[in-house]
Amino acid sequence: MAGKYEWRGSGRHGESRGKKPVYDPTDPRNSGNLILAALPQEERNHLQQCLGFVLVKSGEVFWEPNQPITFVYFPTSGMVSFVAMMRNGATAEVGITGPEGFVGTPIVLGARYASVQAIAQSDGSGFRVGSELFCRILPQTPHLEQMLRRYANSQAMQLAQGAACNCLHQVPQRLARWLAMSCDRTESEVLPLTQEFLAQMLGCRRSSVAAAMGELQQAGLIQTEHGRVRILDRERLEGRACECYAIMKRLCDLTGTS
């Protein structure tokens, strides 16, 4: 396995969906996804004809709850949320990933469905492959399979940490954590977020989000604009976040060296 790797941006690229370009291990775009970047060259070569580069729009749904997962996805930029959806329409985010991760963990674990929705929370890009083909490839790429199983364990631990966070920490702390985690993945200080959206992601009332945003804005950490939030002081924002931010960030490091 490759040595310790760090957060790196990839930006968006002007490939169109219609051209269906293949994964090229010499393409600098590949450094955007940390799992793919850590693979040995032999496994990258094996994946070359299988992974197609795609652009993703904010709001694009990768899969719906209890529906077949037809593609798995390695983000190179942007952010993807895993959202629990109730019968009455209420929602709450239960997981998040970006260039450090993978969208399709149930497939790795032998399942065809997930109980949550996977949805892009920002414009982005990445590499995808059909689930059935991916299942045939995985046994032939042992380093990739090992990393994805470690990533599945990381996601499970983050899910548990998030559940504890929602029970034990106040909304301003949770909001600061969510904003910091979003900045990690989008590499932007301006986030296209509304109070209603944040309330859905945090699983709380819109009035609670409004009060928390007011608190962070009064402290000079953020500035709320129409339909977006601007981060003014990232370091202090992280300081306002609950301890779960640092824990979840460590869990994203699959090298086990942090």
Summary of the structure (lengths in Angstrom):
residues: 258
radius of gyration: 18.0
end to end distance: 15.5
largest distance: 54.2
contacts: 823
relative contact order: 0.15
helix: 43%
strand: 20%
